[in-house]
Amino acid sequence: MKTRKILGFETLITEAGHYCIFLPKFHCELNPIEMYWGWVKYRFREIPKKTFQDAKDTAFKYLDACPTEVKRHFINRSFRWMSAY
């Protein structure tokens, strides 16, 4: 059985009481944050922005606007992909 090398930051994360999951590269369907970013970027592009401050305000607005049910959908979709693998 092959043992996995534990990285320093992984130890730091687990000692802080968090769970560290490494996902394969280039598999955005396994990472719900990618779906969340897509949702935010889609809404961000819908609003016209004239200044940098407008863009900044719009970004913060939509980062906080994603409904919990939508986030739950992203997580469930990722879990379905994981179970398919």
WOLIN-V936543 format. One record per pair of residues at least 4 apart in sequence whose ideal C-beta (glycine too) atoms are under 8 Angstrom apart, sorted by the first residue. I is the first residue (numbers start at 1). GAP is how many residues later the second one is. If there is no record, write none. Layout:
i->I gap->GAP
i->I gap->GAP
This chain:
i->6 gap->4
i->6 gap->5
i->7 gap->4
i->8 gap->4
i->9 gap->4
i->10 gap->4
i->10 gap->10
i->10 gap->12
i->11 gap->4
i->12 gap->4
i->13 gap->5
i->13 gap->6
i->13 gap->7
i->14 gap->4
i->14 gap->5
i->14 gap->6
i->23 gap->4
i->23 gap->7
i->23 gap->8
i->24 gap->6
i->27 gap->4
i->27 gap->54
i->28 gap->6
i->28 gap->7
i->29 gap->5
i->29 gap->48
i->29 gap->49
i->29 gap->52
i->30 gap->48
i->30 gap->51
i->30 gap->52
i->30 gap->55
i->31 gap->4
i->31 gap->47
i->32 gap->4
i->32 gap->39
i->32 gap->42
i->32 gap->43
i->32 gap->45
i->32 gap->46
i->33 gap->4
i->34 gap->4
i->35 gap->4
i->35 gap->39
i->35 gap->42
i->35 gap->43
i->36 gap->4
i->36 gap->30
i->36 gap->35
i->36 gap->38
i->37 gap->4
i->38 gap->4
i->39 gap->4
i->39 gap->27
i->39 gap->31
i->39 gap->35
i->40 gap->4
i->40 gap->19
i->40 gap->22
i->40 gap->23
i->40 gap->26
i->41 gap->4
i->42 gap->4
i->43 gap->4
i->43 gap->19
i->43 gap->22
i->44 gap->14
i->44 gap->15
i->44 gap->18
i->47 gap->11
i->49 gap->5
i->49 gap->6
i->49 gap->9
i->50 gap->4
i->51 gap->4
i->52 gap->4
i->53 gap->4
i->54 gap->4
i->55 gap->4
i->56 gap->4
i->57 gap->4
i->58 gap->4
i->59 gap->4
i->60 gap->4
i->61 gap->4
i->62 gap->4
i->66 gap->4
i->66 gap->5
i->67 gap->4
i->68 gap->4
i->69 gap->4
i->70 gap->4
i->71 gap->4
i->72 gap->4
i->73 gap->4
i->74 gap->4
i->75 gap->4
i->76 gap->4
i->77 gap->4
i->78 gap->4
i->79 gap->4
i->80 gap->4
i->81 gap->4
